Amino acid sequence: LGKPTARQERARPGAAQHDDRPGFQYDHEAFLGKEEARSFDQLSPEESRERLGKIVDRIDDNKDGYITTEELKTWIKRVQKRYIYENVAKVWKDYDLNKDEKIAWEEYKRATYGYYL
């Protein structure tokens, strides 16, 4: 299983900060993606550790047994990109009212402001 590297600093100076006190949901979603984070909420601590170990092995691109900052950044970008694509696909279905694979201005207005117009 992958091992963490020496900790240098938690965040870059001036980088956006988040509050860990309420829980770890923010970190779970950034690391796993929104849907995967929800599925982890249902697991026992043992199952969660096992699945996280498998994910850590996938993050370790060069298979040296350590996770570098760059490997972690690459993983988080990949997870976030997947979430964006899934969200666009879902929203597209909501806006493409006539299902022609295009969103016309009228469809957009109707889907966004329909009950106001």
N, C-alpha and C positions, 0 to 999 in steps of 0.2 A: 504494500500500500504506500501511496505517496506520503512524504513527510513535509511539514512546513519548513520554510527557510527561516533564517534568523529575522526577527522583527526589527525593522529600521524605524519606521514612523507610521502612525495610523493613517494619516491623511496629509496631503500636501498643504502647506500654508495657503490660505485663501480659497481652498477647495470647499465646495458645498458640504456642510456637516449635517448629520442626522442624529436624532436622539435615540440611543439604545434602551433607555429606561423603560418605555412602555412594552417592549418585547422585541423579538427578532424578526418580525414579519417583513420589514423593509429589506433586511439582509437576505432573508430566504428568497424573496421575490427577485432580487438582483442576481443572486447566485443560481437559483433554480428555474426562474420564470414563474409567472403567476399561477398557472395551472399545476405545475410540478410542486410548487410550494404548498398548495392546498392539499395535494395528495400526501405530502410528508406530514401534514398536521394530523392525519389519521393513523400514522404508524406508531408502534411502540418504540421506545428509545433504542432497543436492540436492532429492530428492523431499520430504523432511521440511520443508525451508525453503519450498518451493513451497506445500505444503498448509497450513503454519502461516500463510503470508501470506494465503491465502484465508480462514482462520479469523479472522485479525486484522481483515480487512475486514468480516466479519460482526459482530464485536464492536463496531466503530465505528458505533454506532447513528445518530448525527447526521451521519455521513459527512464530518466535517471533517478527516480525515486523522490524527487523534490519538486515542489511547485514554485515557480518563479513569479515575480510580479507580472511579467509580460504574459506568461501562460494564464494567469488568473484574469488579467485584463481581456485577453483574447476570448477566454471562456465566457465572461460576463457579456462582452459585446455580442457573441454568438447567441447567447440566451435571449438578450434583449431584442436582437434582430428577429429571431424566431417569433417572439411575442408580437412585435410590430406587424409582421406579415400575417400572422393569425388574426390579429385585430382588424387589419385592413380587409381581409377576406370576409370577416363577419359583418363589418360595417357596409361593405360593398353590397351584400345581399339585402341589407335594410334600405339602401338608397336606390338600387337598380329595380325600381318598382315593376317595370314591364319585362324584366329578365332578358334584356337584349345585349347584356355584357357591356353596356355603356350607361353613363349617368348623365342625363340631360339636365340642364339648369332647372327646368320645371320639376323633374323628379327630386332633385336636391332640395328645392324650396319646399315641395310637398312633404318630403321625409323630415326635413329639419323644422319647418315652421307650420306644417299642415293645419293644425287646429287653431293657429292664430290667423291664417289667411281667410 
